[in-house]
Amino acid sequence: MIETIMKKFRETAADPLKMKDKYLAEGQKIVLMAPVYGPYEIVHSMGFVPMGVWGADVRLNEAKRYYPAFICSIVQSITELGMRGDYAGASAIIIPGQCDSLKVLGENWKYAVPAIPYVPVVGPQNRRPAYARDFTRAGYERVISDLEKITGQSFSPAALQASLAAYNRHNAMMREVSEAMAALPQISARDRSAVFRSAFFMRVEEHTELLEELLRELKNTRPEGEKIRVVTAGILADAPALLQCFDDNGLQIVADDVAAESRQYRTDIVIGDDPLHDLADRFCRHDHCSVLYDPDKKRPEYIAGLAKQHDAAGVILLMTKFCDPEEFDAPLVRRACEEAGLIVTEIETDRQMTGYEQAGTILETFREMVQLRREEL
Ligand code: SF4
């Protein structure tokens, strides 16, 4: 039964365009959501299907006209897909300017893909003071007003309140399923990734329903085999060939600090009587993230703690090429994890990577280091 449910996650993760075409054929309107943290709840409450866009492993041709070579391949490939028409039919794209590359994406999008209107969303750097919530809220009001103007759909606080509850439910299910998968070594890294990746391409209610089915099955399944438990950290971890290297080396991802995975689901919304404020408040409470300003830099200790809590042997940093926010954090993460007695390794990844032999060798070395350490104990 796990296999039957996993197949649905896999199919969705592998073919987002099919999902886009399905929703459009049903007469639904789609709003594209660029990384990292967009107001999915607002978009959902206005009757759209919010669809995550995190780029793809495509050859970069046209997008090169807009970017220097040293910018991350996520923004380049989002632009390429937009220019070649893969997102045709979408009503708008929301791009949060949470890193310099995303700011550039927004500005370039206006010229590169004029058929799909660009809706910016701006958040505060300093998110702790009370005025940060007002600033965030004002940014969301701008999103609402842009979407209303572009599409004619309207916003209602009551609908947003219902959407906050739907997304909180989904967050909780994602966390529970992640823990349940961690208890079963037979769940492959590729399947774990499909569960996370598919969430960007399905309506939240559908994805939550599938998660509930999966969770029931996972809880009734006995663990099989033994693998080395690891934690991943980075922006993305969805390349099938890279995940295959984890599976080939007997490494089980038991938790993650990946922006496109668990970071999305860590922080729930505290639902009160002002849903827009509550949503802004959630953004201001997001933490342990490379793209969100944190003067105390708590992320390294968070990752080390996550690995310890999940009884992991080590941490694998998946470094997206030219991602400044992650590169700034990497030495601190490495130090905190090593001080906690964990084995740490780093793999540079890129949307356009074709060969993963080097990643395979790094993970093989990592596995041998873990085995050696165990023998020494
Ligand atoms: S990978 Fe890094 S640089 Fe690129 S969009 Fe994400 S946070 Fe920004």
Boltz pocket constraint, residues with backbone or C-beta under 6 A from the ligand:
constraints:
  - pocket:
      binder: B
      contacts: [[A, 35], [A, 72], [A, 73], [A, 74], [A, 75], [A, 99], [A, 100], [A, 101], [A, 102], [A, 235], [A, 291], [A, 320], [A, 322], [A, 323], [A, 324], [A, 325], [A, 326]]
      max_distance: 6.0
